[in-house]
Amino acid sequence: MDIKKVILVSLSIFVAYTIITSPDRSAELVGVGFEGISNAAKGIGEFMTELVN
């Protein structure tokens, strides 16, 4: 098997195990991740707006 596939399968198993054993914490982490992405998008939007002005 390719090393990338082994890492991907291992990571997938870890994520599934984490979600099954601690769904509340997993939901919190996903929320934090989406909040970070949202803040980054807002920052890029503000930067582009200032760049155009």
KOLGU-4560 file (N, C-alpha, C; in nm, 3 decimals, padded with zeros to 5 digits):
<recs>
<n_xx: 00.083 n_yy: -00.119 n_zz: 00.000 ca_xx: 00.000 ca_yy: 00.000 ca_zz: 00.000 c_xx: 00.088 c_yy: 00.125 c_zz: 00.000 mol: A seq: 1 type: MET>
<n_xx: 00.039 n_yy: 00.228 n_zz: -00.060 ca_xx: 00.108 ca_yy: 00.356 ca_zz: -00.066 c_xx: 00.106 c_yy: 00.423 c_zz: 00.071 mol: A seq: 2 type: ASP>
<n_xx: 00.212 n_yy: 00.491 n_zz: 00.107 ca_xx: 00.222 ca_yy: 00.554 ca_zz: 00.239 c_xx: 00.114 c_yy: 00.660 c_zz: 00.258 mol: A seq: 3 type: ILE>
<n_xx: 00.076 n_yy: 00.730 n_zz: 00.151 ca_xx: -00.030 ca_yy: 00.831 ca_zz: 00.162 c_xx: -00.162 c_yy: 00.766 c_zz: 00.199 mol: A seq: 4 type: LYS>
<n_xx: -00.190 n_yy: 00.650 n_zz: 00.141 ca_xx: -00.314 ca_yy: 00.579 ca_zz: 00.172 c_xx: -00.316 c_yy: 00.532 c_zz: 00.317 mol: A seq: 5 type: LYS>
<n_xx: -00.201 n_yy: 00.484 n_zz: 00.364 ca_xx: -00.192 ca_yy: 00.438 ca_zz: 00.503 c_xx: -00.217 c_yy: 00.554 c_zz: 00.599 mol: A seq: 6 type: VAL>
<n_xx: -00.156 n_yy: 00.668 n_zz: 00.571 ca_xx: -00.176 ca_yy: 00.785 ca_zz: 00.656 c_xx: -00.321 c_yy: 00.831 c_zz: 00.651 mol: A seq: 7 type: ILE>
<n_xx: -00.380 n_yy: 00.835 n_zz: 00.532 ca_xx: -00.519 ca_yy: 00.878 ca_zz: 00.517 c_xx: -00.615 c_yy: 00.786 c_zz: 00.590 mol: A seq: 8 type: LEU>
<n_xx: -00.594 n_yy: 00.655 n_zz: 00.578 ca_xx: -00.680 ca_yy: 00.558 ca_zz: 00.647 c_xx: -00.663 c_yy: 00.572 c_zz: 00.798 mol: A seq: 9 type: VAL>
<n_xx: -00.540 n_yy: 00.586 n_zz: 00.845 ca_xx: -00.515 ca_yy: 00.602 ca_zz: 00.988 c_xx: -00.581 c_yy: 00.729 c_zz: 01.041 mol: A seq: 10 type: SER>
<n_xx: -00.569 n_yy: 00.838 n_zz: 00.968 ca_xx: -00.631 ca_yy: 00.963 ca_zz: 01.009 c_xx: -00.783 c_yy: 00.952 c_zz: 01.011 mol: A seq: 11 type: LEU>
<n_xx: -00.839 n_yy: 00.885 n_zz: 00.911 ca_xx: -00.984 ca_yy: 00.866 ca_zz: 00.906 c_xx: -01.034 c_yy: 00.784 c_zz: 01.024 mol: A seq: 12 type: SER>
<n_xx: -00.961 n_yy: 00.679 n_zz: 01.058 ca_xx: -00.999 ca_yy: 00.596 ca_zz: 01.173 c_xx: -00.991 c_yy: 00.677 c_zz: 01.302 mol: A seq: 13 type: ILE>
<n_xx: -00.886 n_yy: 00.757 n_zz: 01.317 ca_xx: -00.872 ca_yy: 00.842 ca_zz: 01.435 c_xx: -00.986 c_yy: 00.941 c_zz: 01.447 mol: A seq: 14 type: PHE>
<n_xx: -01.022 n_yy: 01.007 n_zz: 01.336 ca_xx: -01.131 ca_yy: 01.104 ca_zz: 01.337 c_xx: -01.263 c_yy: 01.035 c_zz: 01.373 mol: A seq: 15 type: VAL>
<n_xx: -01.290 n_yy: 00.920 n_zz: 01.313 ca_xx: -01.413 ca_yy: 00.847 ca_zz: 01.343 c_xx: -01.417 c_yy: 00.806 c_zz: 01.490 mol: A seq: 16 type: ALA>
<n_xx: -01.307 n_yy: 00.758 n_zz: 01.544 ca_xx: -01.299 ca_yy: 00.719 ca_zz: 01.685 c_xx: -01.326 c_yy: 00.839 c_zz: 01.776 mol: A seq: 17 type: TYR>
<n_xx: -01.265 n_yy: 00.952 n_zz: 01.742 ca_xx: -01.284 ca_yy: 01.073 ca_zz: 01.823 c_xx: -01.429 c_yy: 01.119 c_zz: 01.821 mol: A seq: 18 type: THR>
<n_xx: -01.492 n_yy: 01.115 n_zz: 01.706 ca_xx: -01.632 ca_yy: 01.157 ca_zz: 01.695 c_xx: -01.723 c_yy: 01.064 c_zz: 01.773 mol: A seq: 19 type: ILE>
<n_xx: -01.698 n_yy: 00.935 n_zz: 01.766 ca_xx: -01.783 ca_yy: 00.837 ca_zz: 01.835 c_xx: -01.767 c_yy: 00.847 c_zz: 01.986 mol: A seq: 20 type: ILE>
<n_xx: -01.643 n_yy: 00.865 n_zz: 02.034 ca_xx: -01.620 ca_yy: 00.865 ca_zz: 02.178 c_xx: -01.648 c_yy: 01.000 c_zz: 02.243 mol: A seq: 21 type: THR>
<n_xx: -01.642 n_yy: 01.110 n_zz: 02.167 ca_xx: -01.662 ca_yy: 01.242 ca_zz: 02.225 c_xx: -01.733 c_yy: 01.335 c_zz: 02.126 mol: A seq: 22 type: SER>
<n_xx: -01.861 n_yy: 01.310 n_zz: 02.101 ca_xx: -01.932 ca_yy: 01.390 ca_zz: 01.999 c_xx: -01.946 c_yy: 01.539 c_zz: 02.037 mol: A seq: 23 type: PRO>
<n_xx: -01.962 n_yy: 01.568 n_zz: 02.166 ca_xx: -01.977 ca_yy: 01.708 ca_zz: 02.206 c_xx: -01.850 c_yy: 01.787 c_zz: 02.178 mol: A seq: 24 type: ASP>
<n_xx: -01.738 n_yy: 01.730 n_zz: 02.215 ca_xx: -01.609 ca_yy: 01.796 ca_zz: 02.192 c_xx: -01.582 c_yy: 01.808 c_zz: 02.042 mol: A seq: 25 type: ARG>
<n_xx: -01.617 n_yy: 01.707 n_zz: 01.965 ca_xx: -01.597 ca_yy: 01.711 ca_zz: 01.820 c_xx: -01.678 c_yy: 01.822 c_zz: 01.757 mol: A seq: 26 type: SER>
<n_xx: -01.803 n_yy: 01.837 n_zz: 01.801 ca_xx: -01.888 ca_yy: 01.944 ca_zz: 01.748 c_xx: -01.831 c_yy: 02.081 c_zz: 01.782 mol: A seq: 27 type: ALA>
<n_xx: -01.777 n_yy: 02.093 n_zz: 01.902 ca_xx: -01.715 ca_yy: 02.220 ca_zz: 01.943 c_xx: -01.595 c_yy: 02.252 c_zz: 01.856 mol: A seq: 28 type: GLU>
<n_xx: -01.512 n_yy: 02.153 n_zz: 01.827 ca_xx: -01.394 ca_yy: 02.175 ca_zz: 01.743 c_xx: -01.432 c_yy: 02.212 c_zz: 01.600 mol: A seq: 29 type: LEU>
<n_xx: -01.536 n_yy: 02.150 n_zz: 01.548 ca_xx: -01.582 ca_yy: 02.184 ca_zz: 01.413 c_xx: -01.632 c_yy: 02.329 c_zz: 01.410 mol: A seq: 30 type: VAL>
<n_xx: -01.705 n_yy: 02.368 n_zz: 01.515 ca_xx: -01.753 ca_yy: 02.506 ca_zz: 01.524 c_xx: -01.639 c_yy: 02.606 c_zz: 01.527 mol: A seq: 31 type: GLY>
<n_xx: -01.536 n_yy: 02.574 n_zz: 01.604 ca_xx: -01.418 ca_yy: 02.662 ca_zz: 01.612 c_xx: -01.349 c_yy: 02.669 c_zz: 01.476 mol: A seq: 32 type: VAL>
<n_xx: -01.342 n_yy: 02.555 n_zz: 01.407 ca_xx: -01.280 ca_yy: 02.554 ca_zz: 01.274 c_xx: -01.355 c_yy: 02.641 c_zz: 01.175 mol: A seq: 33 type: GLY>
<n_xx: -01.487 n_yy: 02.630 n_zz: 01.174 ca_xx: -01.567 ca_yy: 02.711 ca_zz: 01.083 c_xx: -01.560 c_yy: 02.860 c_zz: 01.119 mol: A seq: 34 type: PHE>
<n_xx: -01.552 n_yy: 02.890 n_zz: 01.248 ca_xx: -01.537 ca_yy: 03.029 ca_zz: 01.291 c_xx: -01.404 c_yy: 03.085 c_zz: 01.241 mol: A seq: 35 type: GLU>
<n_xx: -01.299 n_yy: 03.006 n_zz: 01.247 ca_xx: -01.169 ca_yy: 03.049 ca_zz: 01.197 c_xx: -01.171 c_yy: 03.074 c_zz: 01.047 mol: A seq: 36 type: GLY>
<n_xx: -01.235 n_yy: 02.985 n_zz: 00.974 ca_xx: -01.247 ca_yy: 03.002 ca_zz: 00.828 c_xx: -01.326 c_yy: 03.128 c_zz: 00.796 mol: A seq: 37 type: ILE>
<n_xx: -01.434 n_yy: 03.150 n_zz: 00.872 ca_xx: -01.517 ca_yy: 03.269 ca_zz: 00.851 c_xx: -01.438 c_yy: 03.396 c_zz: 00.877 mol: A seq: 38 type: SER>
<n_xx: -01.362 n_yy: 03.398 n_zz: 00.985 ca_xx: -01.281 ca_yy: 03.516 ca_zz: 01.017 c_xx: -01.175 c_yy: 03.541 c_zz: 00.910 mol: A seq: 39 type: ASN>
<n_xx: -01.116 n_yy: 03.435 n_zz: 00.859 ca_xx: -01.016 ca_yy: 03.450 ca_zz: 00.753 c_xx: -01.080 c_yy: 03.507 c_zz: 00.627 mol: A seq: 40 type: ALA>
<n_xx: -01.198 n_yy: 03.459 n_zz: 00.592 ca_xx: -01.267 ca_yy: 03.509 ca_zz: 00.474 c_xx: -01.303 c_yy: 03.657 c_zz: 00.490 mol: A seq: 41 type: ALA>
<n_xx: -01.347 n_yy: 03.695 n_zz: 00.609 ca_xx: -01.379 ca_yy: 03.836 ca_zz: 00.635 c_xx: -01.255 c_yy: 03.922 c_zz: 00.621 mol: A seq: 42 type: LYS>
<n_xx: -01.143 n_yy: 03.873 n_zz: 00.674 ca_xx: -01.018 ca_yy: 03.947 ca_zz: 00.664 c_xx: -00.974 c_yy: 03.966 c_zz: 00.520 mol: A seq: 43 type: GLY>
<n_xx: -00.987 n_yy: 03.862 n_zz: 00.440 ca_xx: -00.951 ca_yy: 03.871 ca_zz: 00.298 c_xx: -01.044 c_yy: 03.969 c_zz: 00.226 mol: A seq: 44 type: ILE>
<n_xx: -01.173 n_yy: 03.964 n_zz: 00.261 ca_xx: -01.268 ca_yy: 04.058 ca_zz: 00.201 c_xx: -01.236 c_yy: 04.202 c_zz: 00.235 mol: A seq: 45 type: GLY>
<n_xx: -01.202 n_yy: 04.228 n_zz: 00.362 ca_xx: -01.164 ca_yy: 04.363 ca_zz: 00.402 c_xx: -01.037 c_yy: 04.408 c_zz: 00.333 mol: A seq: 46 type: GLU>
<n_xx: -00.940 n_yy: 04.319 n_zz: 00.320 ca_xx: -00.816 ca_yy: 04.351 ca_zz: 00.252 c_xx: -00.841 c_yy: 04.388 c_zz: 00.107 mol: A seq: 47 type: PHE>
<n_xx: -00.923 n_yy: 04.308 n_zz: 00.038 ca_xx: -00.953 ca_yy: 04.336 ca_zz: -00.103 c_xx: -01.028 c_yy: 04.467 c_zz: -00.117 mol: A seq: 48 type: MET>
<n_xx: -01.118 n_yy: 04.496 n_zz: -00.024 ca_xx: -01.193 ca_yy: 04.621 ca_zz: -00.029 c_xx: -01.098 c_yy: 04.740 c_zz: -00.015 mol: A seq: 49 type: THR>
<n_xx: -01.007 n_yy: 04.733 n_zz: 00.080 ca_xx: -00.910 ca_yy: 04.840 ca_zz: 00.099 c_xx: -00.816 c_yy: 04.852 c_zz: -00.021 mol: A seq: 50 type: GLU>
<n_xx: -00.784 n_yy: 04.739 n_zz: -00.082 ca_xx: -00.696 ca_yy: 04.739 ca_zz: -00.198 c_xx: -00.761 c_yy: 04.812 c_zz: -00.316 mol: A seq: 51 type: LEU>
<n_xx: -00.891 n_yy: 04.793 n_zz: -00.333 ca_xx: -00.964 ca_yy: 04.854 ca_zz: -00.443 c_xx: -00.983 c_yy: 05.003 c_zz: -00.418 mol: A seq: 52 type: VAL>
<n_xx: -01.006 n_yy: 05.040 n_zz: -00.293 ca_xx: -01.031 ca_yy: 05.182 ca_zz: -00.261 c_xx: -00.907 c_yy: 05.261 c_zz: -00.266 mol: A seq: 53 type: ASN>
</recs>
